[in-house]
């Protein structure tokens, strides 16, 4: 079975069940199947080549989900284009993958270089020319030609930050998507009563829940907007059982709500159906975990995985995470995952010893798009080297410690300091910069930049932040800029980033 076949089976078994619920419409499985197959046939008519790329740049919507499923059904490769990224980054992704079809929400067209894309399709619900609705109408009743490629063929290319300013495309094969689907159904015990709230972008972690929920006959619920009060209302009133969110969003929801006087009373009254509130994309400190459990009830769960080994490598249930001994863990291995701890010499380590987390099996990516050398550095003897360090306890629970690779996780997104430093150094007033993450209650980690200006040059923090935002987008731009007459350096002239970070933290502590 291909990943899309799990949806097909549910649609034929439960054609009248609601698959997607929004304020505008209730899409039943039978209707969703008709739209998906018609659009998949349209994609194949626009480009008959199997494994060609289709980019989708849109916010969460019925149209976005239909387009994504149609890409899977047509035997093509999905390239998610996160609208929150800068146009520079999105255009690099387009240049690298060269999609033959791009589906785009009209408000996100500005800045995108689409002139060389053979087919550009609007998500606008009108049936005018060049829209998804028009294509679906034109191909109504059609079905796509069967997929013929093997399970090692690529289902999606998802981009993660790179160390060279060039997007690093993770090729996720059919087998990885299928393994993820099985892992999630096994871990969460999804069924036809599940109602999943799409509160975070489909372009990221939320996409991994689309097929597992549909495979079990559940329903995806689209909130009216992404404001915290709207999401809280949906959690209260729409019978939501499951949602995936980065810690930042969970903190925002907690700040927007009010805890009841009696512990657990607020959660019981406000989230009666909620069973799984899954956080991921960034760590959550123990005190925040306990605060979220008091606010939402004993429903907080988490997973560990990477774009290179998509959810889920490990999983810890809400029941397990409620136990004090487990609060620092990210759980045990998922059903189809094979994970171990390895030392720098490639030896597997016993429980209790800290080393690099390595993963192998169907869950592992096929490699990096057009980067064979980078692939060879990351997958060695079948083991994916995650760049994360941790240890397994005697019970098989994984505990994360730190990262071998320099990366900041802010709001659930990976930010590679060298990418930000590269942009800051392009400013005519900047001589050199050092970018690092600082623990932050809202973002998990906030991006900070220490900057040394060129002699005689002037620029303020707000101007540099805006300069970085124009190139990188708001997520990756620094939240704070610290100016130095001379950045601290090692005897060989390398900026001592640890010293800069200690200095910034000391200054912050002195101010408080």
Buried (B, 14 or more C-beta within 10 A) or exposed (E): EBBBBBBBBBBEEBBEBBBBBBEEEEBBBBBBBBBBBBBBBBBBBBBEEBEBBBBBBBBBBBBBBBBBBBBBBBBBBBBBBBBBBBBBBBBBBBEBBEBBBBBBBEEBBEEBEBEEBEBBBBBBEEEEEEBBBBBBEBBEEBBBEEBEBEBEBBBBBBBBBBBEBBBBBBBBBBBBBBBBBBBBBBBBEBEEEBBBBBBBBBBBBBBBBBBBBBBBBBBBBBBEEBEBEBBBBBBBEBBBBBBBBBBBBBBBBBEEBEBBEEEBEBBEEBBEBBBBBBBBBBBBBEEBBBBBBBBBBBBBBBBBBBBBBBBBBBBBBBEBBBEEEBBBBBBBBBEBBBBBBBEEEEEEBEEEEBBBBBBBBBBBBBBBBBBEEBBEEBBEEEBBBBBBBBBBBEEEBBBBEEBBEBBBBBBBBBBBBBBBBBBBEEBEBBBBBBBBBBEBEEBBBBBBBBBBBEEEEEBEBEEBBEBBBEBBBBBBBBBBBBEBEEBBEEEEEEBBBEBBBEBBEEEEEEEE
